Amino acid sequence: PGVELRVRFEAGKLTLKTAASSDNVYLDIWVEGGPVRTVHLTKGPQDLVVFEGPAGEHSLRILRRNESWQGVWDVSGAEIDAGRFLDPAPLPAKKIMLIGDSITCGEASDVAIDDTRNDIAFANAGKAYGKVLAAKLGTQCHLVSCGGRGLIRDWQGIRSGVNAPQFYERAAPDENQLWNHTSWVPDAVGICLGTNDFSQGIPDQTDFVGAYVEFIEKIRRDAPQAHIFVINSPMLGDGGIPKLSACNAYLDEAVGRLNSAQVSRARIGRYPGRPVNAHPIAPEHAAMAAELEPLFREVLKI
């Protein structure tokens, strides 16, 4: 989720050779930073016309809105009519990585608070707090996140699946291809995990804290200069079971055990989403990004 393709070209038409593995792949497309166009792909190979208009120099941005488990989008080539590709604009120097679950993916974020429907079309990584934060900071951003997964167990309480310490190592959560960490090293990392670990009750403290410490040490292996923020879940509360209090205590213990100036807690508020879906919606993601901005800005020195 949130992966972007940016292209500069000089032509009147640009077509991508693509394929979608399901009928649930959604993209957002901007031309010259103009209004967004949302595209819903159908399953199978297709030539996707992403621009058709006046000939000349154009810049294009395409963002994958939803998650790979809902459908994989492959791009195998690009064609332009009577024109040429131009050198891409330089990327920002600073990089941030946000690691998490469906919250970080932007699940159910692009919807009005009074809308009672639930639909994959409402997923929008571009409105998730990490992408909003990166835009405010002027940095690159990777969302290393997968819905329903946790640190030690998923939302069903299953521990044997692919959770964050495992999918962190992969190019995509449910594919075996490993990610080359040396190719993209973040300057700051935010980890927002715990919502799914606490879904079926409060997990064992020793297991959770130990796994969190081990996971952070793995990230520091790959990005030894990065500052790492341990972020609490914005969805957990202290209703019948004090999940939020327990999770905060576990996160505090993990940070304390690491005892490093490069690892700190980032406390954000609770953002309950809609009555029919507890995932934060876009204005709540914007509020989360606003809470995190001064913390990231300080360590990034921007």
C-alpha atoms as a printed R data frame, in Angstrom:
    type eleno elety resid chain resno       x       y       z
1   ATOM     1    CA   PRO     A     1   0.000   0.000   0.000
2   ATOM     2    CA   GLY     A     2   1.145   3.531  -0.784
3   ATOM     3    CA   VAL     A     3   3.728   2.482  -3.376
4   ATOM     4    CA   GLU     A     4   4.063   5.215  -5.989
5   ATOM     5    CA   LEU     A     5   5.108   5.366  -9.618
6   ATOM     6    CA   ARG     A     6   6.180   8.791 -10.902
7   ATOM     7    CA   VAL     A     7   6.867   9.447 -14.569
8   ATOM     8    CA   ARG     A     8   7.925  12.477 -16.631
9   ATOM     9    CA   PHE     A     9   7.392  12.320 -20.370
10  ATOM    10    CA   GLU     A    10   6.859  14.406 -23.488
11  ATOM    11    CA   ALA     A    11   3.916  13.020 -25.470
12  ATOM    12    CA   GLY     A    12   0.149  13.119 -25.831
13  ATOM    13    CA   LYS     A    13  -0.543   9.636 -24.483
14  ATOM    14    CA   LEU     A    14   0.965   7.250 -21.960
15  ATOM    15    CA   THR     A    15  -0.120   3.621 -21.624
16  ATOM    16    CA   LEU     A    16   1.052   1.126 -19.005
17  ATOM    17    CA   LYS     A    17   1.220  -2.603 -19.677
18  ATOM    18    CA   THR     A    18  -0.308  -3.994 -16.495
19  ATOM    19    CA   ALA     A    19  -2.050  -6.930 -14.886
20  ATOM    20    CA   ALA     A    20  -4.181  -7.252 -11.744
21  ATOM    21    CA   SER     A    21  -4.512 -10.504  -9.819
22  ATOM    22    CA   SER     A    22  -8.049  -9.671  -8.626
23  ATOM    23    CA   ASP     A    23 -10.969  -7.319  -9.198
24  ATOM    24    CA   ASN     A    24 -10.000  -5.342  -6.104
25  ATOM    25    CA   VAL     A    25  -7.010  -3.243  -7.185
26  ATOM    26    CA   TYR     A    26  -7.444   0.515  -6.782
27  ATOM    27    CA   LEU     A    27  -5.122   3.277  -7.976
28  ATOM    28    CA   ASP     A    28  -5.082   7.054  -7.672
29  ATOM    29    CA   ILE     A    29  -3.638   9.030 -10.594
30  ATOM    30    CA   TRP     A    30  -2.587  12.683 -10.705
31  ATOM    31    CA   VAL     A    31  -1.413  14.607 -13.779
32  ATOM    32    CA   GLU     A    32   0.634  17.759 -13.082
33  ATOM    33    CA   GLY     A    33  -0.612  17.674  -9.498
34  ATOM    34    CA   GLY     A    34  -4.187  18.236 -10.689
35  ATOM    35    CA   PRO     A    35  -7.355  16.555  -9.392
36  ATOM    36    CA   VAL     A    36  -7.096  12.887  -8.526
37  ATOM    37    CA   ARG     A    37  -8.569  10.188 -10.766
38  ATOM    38    CA   THR     A    38  -9.336   6.883  -9.048
39  ATOM    39    CA   VAL     A    39  -9.091   3.752 -11.203
40  ATOM    40    CA   HIS     A    40 -10.643   0.401 -10.285
41  ATOM    41    CA   LEU     A    41  -8.881  -2.376 -12.209
42  ATOM    42    CA   THR     A    42 -10.426  -5.677 -13.241
43  ATOM    43    CA   LYS     A    43  -8.635  -8.997 -12.971
44  ATOM    44    CA   GLY     A    44  -6.214  -9.933 -15.731
45  ATOM    45    CA   PRO     A    45  -3.795  -8.217 -18.142
46  ATOM    46    CA   GLN     A    46  -4.771  -4.828 -19.505
47  ATOM    47    CA   ASP     A    47  -3.386  -1.770 -21.232
48  ATOM    48    CA   LEU     A    48  -4.055   1.084 -18.831
49  ATOM    49    CA   VAL     A    49  -4.179   4.537 -20.434
50  ATOM    50    CA   VAL     A    50  -2.977   6.766 -17.634
51  ATOM    51    CA   PHE     A    51  -2.753   9.944 -19.705
52  ATOM    52    CA   GLU     A    52  -4.316  11.148 -22.942
53  ATOM    53    CA   GLY     A    53  -4.309  14.830 -23.748
54  ATOM    54    CA   PRO     A    54  -2.338  17.619 -25.352
55  ATOM    55    CA   ALA     A    55   1.154  16.755 -26.528
56  ATOM    56    CA   GLY     A    56   3.935  18.261 -24.467
57  ATOM    57    CA   GLU     A    57   5.817  17.740 -21.244
58  ATOM    58    CA   HIS     A    58   3.819  16.086 -18.478
59  ATOM    59    CA   SER     A    59   4.416  14.617 -15.023
60  ATOM    60    CA   LEU     A    60   2.367  11.778 -13.653
61  ATOM    61    CA   ARG     A    61   1.984  10.227 -10.212
62  ATOM    62    CA   ILE     A    62   0.256   6.900  -9.556
63  ATOM    63    CA   LEU     A    63  -0.408   5.584  -6.038
64  ATOM    64    CA   ARG     A    64  -1.544   2.094  -5.051
65  ATOM    65    CA   ARG     A    65  -4.441   2.718  -2.664
66  ATOM    66    CA   ASN     A    66  -5.060  -0.689  -1.102
67  ATOM    67    CA   GLU     A    67  -3.146  -3.763   0.028
68  ATOM    68    CA   SER     A    68  -1.445  -6.552  -1.882
69  ATOM    69    CA   TRP     A    69  -3.477  -9.279  -0.145
70  ATOM    70    CA   GLN     A    70  -6.525  -7.726  -1.835
71  ATOM    71    CA   GLY     A    71  -4.837  -8.047  -5.217
72  ATOM    72    CA   VAL     A    72  -1.390  -7.585  -6.725
73  ATOM    73    CA   TRP     A    73  -0.789  -5.001  -9.449
74  ATOM    74    CA   ASP     A    74   2.010  -5.757 -11.913
75  ATOM    75    CA   VAL     A    75   3.522  -3.191 -14.276
76  ATOM    76    CA   SER     A    76   5.569  -4.744 -17.081
77  ATOM    77    CA   GLY     A    77   6.107  -1.814 -19.438
78  ATOM    78    CA   ALA     A    78   5.091   1.621 -20.668
79  ATOM    79    CA   GLU     A    79   4.393   3.089 -24.094
80  ATOM    80    CA   ILE     A    80   4.136   6.678 -25.301
81  ATOM    81    CA   ASP     A    81   2.872   7.937 -28.644
82  ATOM    82    CA   ALA     A    82   5.348   9.981 -30.682
83  ATOM    83    CA   GLY     A    83   7.323  11.256 -27.744
84  ATOM    84    CA   ARG     A    84  10.001  10.470 -25.212
85  ATOM    85    CA   PHE     A    85  10.520   9.763 -21.540
86  ATOM    86    CA   LEU     A    86  12.285  12.443 -19.498
87  ATOM    87    CA   ASP     A    87  14.601  12.163 -16.521
88  ATOM    88    CA   PRO     A    88  12.625  11.861 -13.284
89  ATOM    89    CA   ALA     A    89  12.510  14.670 -10.778
90  ATOM    90    CA   PRO     A    90  14.908  14.094  -7.859
91  ATOM    91    CA   LEU     A    91  13.476  12.397  -4.801
92  ATOM    92    CA   PRO     A    92  13.678  14.023  -1.354
93  ATOM    93    CA   ALA     A    93  16.902  13.253   0.502
94  ATOM    94    CA   LYS     A    94  15.317  12.168   3.796
95  ATOM    95    CA   LYS     A    95  13.442   8.882   4.168
96  ATOM    96    CA   ILE     A    96  10.913   7.646   6.712
97  ATOM    97    CA   MET     A    97   9.469   4.165   7.160
98  ATOM    98    CA   LEU     A    98   6.199   3.362   8.930
99  ATOM    99    CA   ILE     A    99   5.705  -0.248  10.034
100 ATOM   100    CA   GLY     A   100   2.279  -1.444  11.075
101 ATOM   101    CA   ASP     A   101  -1.036  -3.065  10.327
102 ATOM   102    CA   SER     A   102  -4.225  -1.958   8.552
103 ATOM   103    CA   ILE     A   103  -4.117   1.438  10.295
104 ATOM   104    CA   THR     A   104  -0.775   2.213   8.670
105 ATOM   105    CA   CYS     A   105  -2.193   0.886   5.367
106 ATOM   106    CA   GLY     A   106  -5.009   3.440   5.454
107 ATOM   107    CA   GLU     A   107  -7.767   0.816   5.576
108 ATOM   108    CA   ALA     A   108 -11.262   2.387   5.508
109 ATOM   109    CA   SER     A   109  -9.774   5.885   5.656
110 ATOM   110    CA   ASP     A   110 -11.298   7.496   2.559
111 ATOM   111    CA   VAL     A   111 -14.921   7.701   3.673
112 ATOM   112    CA   ALA     A   112 -17.258  10.150   5.408
113 ATOM   113    CA   ILE     A   113 -17.817   9.584   9.116
114 ATOM   114    CA   ASP     A   114 -21.575   9.146   8.634
115 ATOM   115    CA   ASP     A   115 -21.239   6.578   5.837
116 ATOM   116    CA   THR     A   116 -22.480   3.201   7.104
117 ATOM   117    CA   ARG     A   117 -20.961   1.120   4.287
118 ATOM   118    CA   ASN     A   118 -17.773  -0.936   4.338
119 ATOM   119    CA   ASP     A   119 -15.964  -1.356   1.039
120 ATOM   120    CA   ILE     A   120 -12.428  -2.048  -0.183
121 ATOM   121    CA   ALA     A   121 -12.789   1.126  -2.253
122 ATOM   122    CA   PHE     A   122 -12.537   3.133   0.997
123 ATOM   123    CA   ALA     A   123  -8.946   1.968   1.579
124 ATOM   124    CA   ASN     A   124  -6.486   4.725   0.736
125 ATOM   125    CA   ALA     A   125  -2.846   4.566   1.779
126 ATOM   126    CA   GLY     A   126  -2.384   8.084   0.458
127 ATOM   127    CA   LYS     A   127  -4.546   9.379   3.295
128 ATOM   128    CA   ALA     A   128  -2.845   7.217   5.960
129 ATOM   129    CA   TYR     A   129  -0.902   9.035   8.666
130 ATOM   130    CA   GLY     A   130   2.499   7.930   7.329
131 ATOM   131    CA   LYS     A   131   1.983   9.337   3.839
132 ATOM   132    CA   VAL     A   132   0.429  12.510   5.267
133 ATOM   133    CA   LEU     A   133   3.393  12.867   7.630
134 ATOM   134    CA   ALA     A   134   5.887  12.408   4.781
135 ATOM   135    CA   ALA     A   135   4.131  15.091   2.732
136 ATOM   136    CA   LYS     A   136   4.317  17.506   5.666
137 ATOM   137    CA   LEU     A   137   8.007  16.746   6.216
138 ATOM   138    CA   GLY     A   138   8.971  16.626   2.542
139 ATOM   139    CA   THR     A   139  10.462  13.134   2.781
140 ATOM   140    CA   GLN     A   140  10.299   9.829   0.976
141 ATOM   141    CA   CYS     A   141   8.080   7.233   2.651
142 ATOM   142    CA   HIS     A   142   7.639   3.466   2.733
143 ATOM   143    CA   LEU     A   143   4.630   1.861   4.412
144 ATOM   144    CA   VAL     A   144   5.753  -1.594   5.521
145 ATOM   145    CA   SER     A   145   2.362  -2.746   6.686
146 ATOM   146    CA   CYS     A   146  -0.260  -5.462   6.311
147 ATOM   147    CA   GLY     A   147  -3.819  -5.573   7.567
148 ATOM   148    CA   GLY     A   148  -4.756  -8.058  10.259
149 ATOM   149    CA   ARG     A   149  -1.161  -8.822  11.256
150 ATOM   150    CA   GLY     A   150   0.573  -8.058  14.516
151 ATOM   151    CA   LEU     A   151   3.892  -8.387  16.261
152 ATOM   152    CA   ILE     A   152   3.470 -11.919  17.619
153 ATOM   153    CA   ARG     A   153  -0.054 -12.864  16.477
154 ATOM   154    CA   ASP     A   154  -2.725 -11.746  14.025
155 ATOM   155    CA   TRP     A   155  -6.247 -10.450  14.712
156 ATOM   156    CA   GLN     A   156  -7.499 -14.030  15.161
157 ATOM   157    CA   GLY     A   157  -4.780 -14.814  17.694
158 ATOM   158    CA   ILE     A   158  -2.796 -16.985  15.249
159 ATOM   159    CA   ARG     A   159   0.947 -16.927  15.919
160 ATOM   160    CA   SER     A   160   2.144 -19.184  13.103
161 ATOM   161    CA   GLY     A   161   1.398 -16.779  10.243
162 ATOM   162    CA   VAL     A   162   3.413 -13.974   8.676
163 ATOM   163    CA   ASN     A   163   3.490 -11.128  11.170
164 ATOM   164    CA   ALA     A   164   5.508  -7.897  11.178
165 ATOM   165    CA   PRO     A   165   8.970  -9.321  11.976
166 ATOM   166    CA   GLN     A   166   8.501 -11.698   9.028
167 ATOM   167    CA   PHE     A   167   6.895  -9.423   6.415
168 ATOM   168    CA   TYR     A   168   9.414  -6.695   7.243
169 ATOM   169    CA   GLU     A   169  11.986  -8.904   5.515
170 ATOM   170    CA   ARG     A   170   9.934  -9.340   2.340
171 ATOM   171    CA   ALA     A   171   9.289  -7.289  -0.781
172 ATOM   172    CA   ALA     A   172   5.564  -8.025  -0.272
173 ATOM   173    CA   PRO     A   173   3.959  -9.573   2.825
174 ATOM   174    CA   ASP     A   174   2.821 -12.860   1.324
175 ATOM   175    CA   GLU     A   175   5.574 -13.404  -1.246
176 ATOM   176    CA   ASN     A   176   8.880 -15.107  -0.505
177 ATOM   177    CA   GLN     A   177  11.079 -12.590  -2.327
178 ATOM   178    CA   LEU     A   178  13.281 -10.834   0.228
179 ATOM   179    CA   TRP     A   179  13.645  -7.070   0.368
180 ATOM   180    CA   ASN     A   180  17.158  -5.690  -0.064
181 ATOM   181    CA   HIS     A   181  17.434  -3.412   2.968
182 ATOM   182    CA   THR     A   182  20.625  -1.806   1.693
183 ATOM   183    CA   SER     A   183  18.721  -0.354  -1.278
184 ATOM   184    CA   TRP     A   184  16.584   1.965   0.833
185 ATOM   185    CA   VAL     A   185  17.741   2.920   4.335
186 ATOM   186    CA   PRO     A   186  15.355   5.100   6.391
187 ATOM   187    CA   ASP     A   187  16.475   8.044   8.504
188 ATOM   188    CA   ALA     A   188  13.549   7.574  10.910
189 ATOM   189    CA   VAL     A   189  11.144   4.713  11.575
190 ATOM   190    CA   GLY     A   190   7.734   4.628  13.223
191 ATOM   191    CA   ILE     A   191   6.290   1.316  14.459
192 ATOM   192    CA   CYS     A   192   2.549   1.188  15.161
193 ATOM   193    CA   LEU     A   193   1.744  -2.382  16.202
194 ATOM   194    CA   GLY     A   194  -0.400  -3.939  18.909
195 ATOM   195    CA   THR     A   195  -3.965  -3.536  17.687
196 ATOM   196    CA   ASN     A   196  -4.180  -7.078  16.325
197 ATOM   197    CA   ASP     A   197  -2.032  -8.652  19.055
198 ATOM   198    CA   PHE     A   198  -4.608  -7.411  21.578
199 ATOM   199    CA   SER     A   199  -7.654  -8.314  19.469
200 ATOM   200    CA   GLN     A   200  -8.232 -11.649  21.230
201 ATOM   201    CA   GLY     A   201  -7.311 -10.353  24.673
202 ATOM   202    CA   ILE     A   202  -4.109  -9.219  26.329
203 ATOM   203    CA   PRO     A   203  -1.067 -11.258  25.188
204 ATOM   204    CA   ASP     A   204   1.650 -12.489  27.510
205 ATOM   205    CA   GLN     A   205   3.844  -9.562  28.526
206 ATOM   206    CA   THR     A   206   7.128 -11.448  28.398
207 ATOM   207    CA   ASP     A   207   6.419 -12.763  24.892
208 ATOM   208    CA   PHE     A   208   5.266  -9.417  23.528
209 ATOM   209    CA   VAL     A   209   8.004  -7.271  25.043
210 ATOM   210    CA   GLY     A   210  10.733  -9.738  24.117
211 ATOM   211    CA   ALA     A   211   9.499  -9.901  20.513
212 ATOM   212    CA   TYR     A   212   9.303  -6.104  20.300
213 ATOM   213    CA   VAL     A   213  12.870  -5.680  21.535
214 ATOM   214    CA   GLU     A   214  14.092  -8.312  19.080
215 ATOM   215    CA   PHE     A   215  12.210  -6.649  16.213
216 ATOM   216    CA   ILE     A   216  13.675  -3.226  16.942
217 ATOM   217    CA   GLU     A   217  17.150  -4.737  17.086
218 ATOM   218    CA   LYS     A   218  16.523  -6.235  13.640
219 ATOM   219    CA   ILE     A   219  15.526  -2.817  12.282
220 ATOM   220    CA   ARG     A   220  18.605  -1.223  13.853
221 ATOM   221    CA   ARG     A   221  20.728  -3.841  12.107
222 ATOM   222    CA   ASP     A   222  19.483  -2.473   8.769
223 ATOM   223    CA   ALA     A   223  19.240   1.224   9.684
224 ATOM   224    CA   PRO     A   224  21.770   1.796  12.485
225 ATOM   225    CA   GLN     A   225  21.560   5.606  12.260
226 ATOM   226    CA   ALA     A   226  17.763   5.816  12.195
227 ATOM   227    CA   HIS     A   227  15.697   7.059  15.104
228 ATOM   228    CA   ILE     A   228  12.892   4.611  15.927
229 ATOM   229    CA   PHE     A   229   9.559   5.742  17.377
230 ATOM   230    CA   VAL     A   230   7.368   3.190  19.149
231 ATOM   231    CA   ILE     A   231   3.790   4.373  18.567
232 ATOM   232    CA   ASN     A   232   0.725   3.232  20.496
233 ATOM   233    CA   SER     A   233  -2.378   1.950  18.711
234 ATOM   234    CA   PRO     A   234  -4.978   4.677  18.044
235 ATOM   235    CA   MET     A   235  -7.735   2.045  18.017
236 ATOM   236    CA   LEU     A   236  -7.247   0.357  21.394
237 ATOM   237    CA   GLY     A   237  -9.237   1.516  24.390
238 ATOM   238    CA   ASP     A   238  -9.806   0.584  28.016
239 ATOM   239    CA   GLY     A   239 -13.383  -0.678  27.832
240 ATOM   240    CA   GLY     A   240 -14.247  -4.000  29.453
241 ATOM   241    CA   ILE     A   241 -10.576  -5.034  29.218
242 ATOM   242    CA   PRO     A   242  -7.811  -2.432  29.772
243 ATOM   243    CA   LYS     A   243  -6.111  -3.160  26.464
244 ATOM   244    CA   LEU     A   244  -4.704   0.307  25.879
245 ATOM   245    CA   SER     A   245  -3.171   0.539  29.345
246 ATOM   246    CA   ALA     A   246  -1.618  -2.908  29.017
247 ATOM   247    CA   CYS     A   247  -0.262  -2.200  25.522
248 ATOM   248    CA   ASN     A   248   1.214   1.136  26.626
249 ATOM   249    CA   ALA     A   249   2.901  -0.571  29.566
250 ATOM   250    CA   TYR     A   250   4.363  -3.225  27.253
251 ATOM   251    CA   LEU     A   251   5.643  -0.578  24.817
252 ATOM   252    CA   ASP     A   252   7.175   1.441  27.652
253 ATOM   253    CA   GLU     A   253   8.948  -1.658  28.945
254 ATOM   254    CA   ALA     A   254  10.343  -2.504  25.499
255 ATOM   255    CA   VAL     A   255  11.735   1.012  25.048
256 ATOM   256    CA   GLY     A   256  13.133   0.988  28.578
257 ATOM   257    CA   ARG     A   257  14.819  -2.336  28.064
258 ATOM   258    CA   LEU     A   258  16.560  -1.074  24.907
259 ATOM   259    CA   ASN     A   259  17.743   2.016  26.801
260 ATOM   260    CA   SER     A   260  18.854   3.837  23.652
261 ATOM   261    CA   ALA     A   261  18.709   7.521  22.753
262 ATOM   262    CA   GLN     A   262  17.719   6.375  19.256
263 ATOM   263    CA   VAL     A   263  14.564   4.588  20.411
264 ATOM   264    CA   SER     A   264  11.705   6.511  21.998
265 ATOM   265    CA   ARG     A   265   7.982   6.379  22.605
266 ATOM   266    CA   ALA     A   266   5.547   8.428  20.544
267 ATOM   267    CA   ARG     A   267   2.183   8.761  22.260
268 ATOM   268    CA   ILE     A   268  -0.799   9.638  20.107
269 ATOM   269    CA   GLY     A   269  -4.476   9.989  20.942
270 ATOM   270    CA   ARG     A   270  -7.321   7.573  20.376
271 ATOM   271    CA   TYR     A   271  -9.059   7.837  17.016
272 ATOM   272    CA   PRO     A   272 -12.157   5.593  16.960
273 ATOM   273    CA   GLY     A   273 -13.177   5.879  13.299
274 ATOM   274    CA   ARG     A   274 -16.851   5.287  12.512
275 ATOM   275    CA   PRO     A   275 -19.517   3.413  14.527
276 ATOM   276    CA   VAL     A   276 -19.503   0.697  11.830
277 ATOM   277    CA   ASN     A   277 -15.719   0.510  11.449
278 ATOM   278    CA   ALA     A   278 -13.137   1.402  14.087
279 ATOM   279    CA   HIS     A   279 -10.353   2.237  11.612
280 ATOM   280    CA   PRO     A   280  -9.409   5.925  11.698
281 ATOM   281    CA   ILE     A   281 -10.746   8.006   8.819
282 ATOM   282    CA   ALA     A   282  -8.769  10.599   6.853
283 ATOM   283    CA   PRO     A   283  -9.199  13.574   9.243
284 ATOM   284    CA   GLU     A   284  -8.083  11.346  12.126
285 ATOM   285    CA   HIS     A   285  -5.040  10.205  10.168
286 ATOM   286    CA   ALA     A   286  -4.245  13.877   9.563
287 ATOM   287    CA   ALA     A   287  -4.476  14.495  13.313
288 ATOM   288    CA   MET     A   288  -2.163  11.536  13.989
289 ATOM   289    CA   ALA     A   289   0.354  12.928  11.488
290 ATOM   290    CA   ALA     A   290   0.154  16.324  13.190
291 ATOM   291    CA   GLU     A   291   0.980  14.702  16.548
292 ATOM   292    CA   LEU     A   292   3.962  12.861  15.084
293 ATOM   293    CA   GLU     A   293   5.313  15.708  12.953
294 ATOM   294    CA   PRO     A   294   7.296  17.607  15.624
295 ATOM   295    CA   LEU     A   295   8.883  14.371  16.881
296 ATOM   296    CA   PHE     A   296  10.032  13.296  13.417
297 ATOM   297    CA   ARG     A   297  11.011  16.823  12.443
298 ATOM   298    CA   GLU     A   298  13.307  17.105  15.471
299 ATOM   299    CA   VAL     A   299  15.233  13.872  14.846
300 ATOM   300    CA   LEU     A   300  15.421  14.475  11.084
301 ATOM   301    CA   LYS     A   301  16.608  18.045  11.671
302 ATOM   302    CA   ILE     A   302  14.257  19.510   9.061
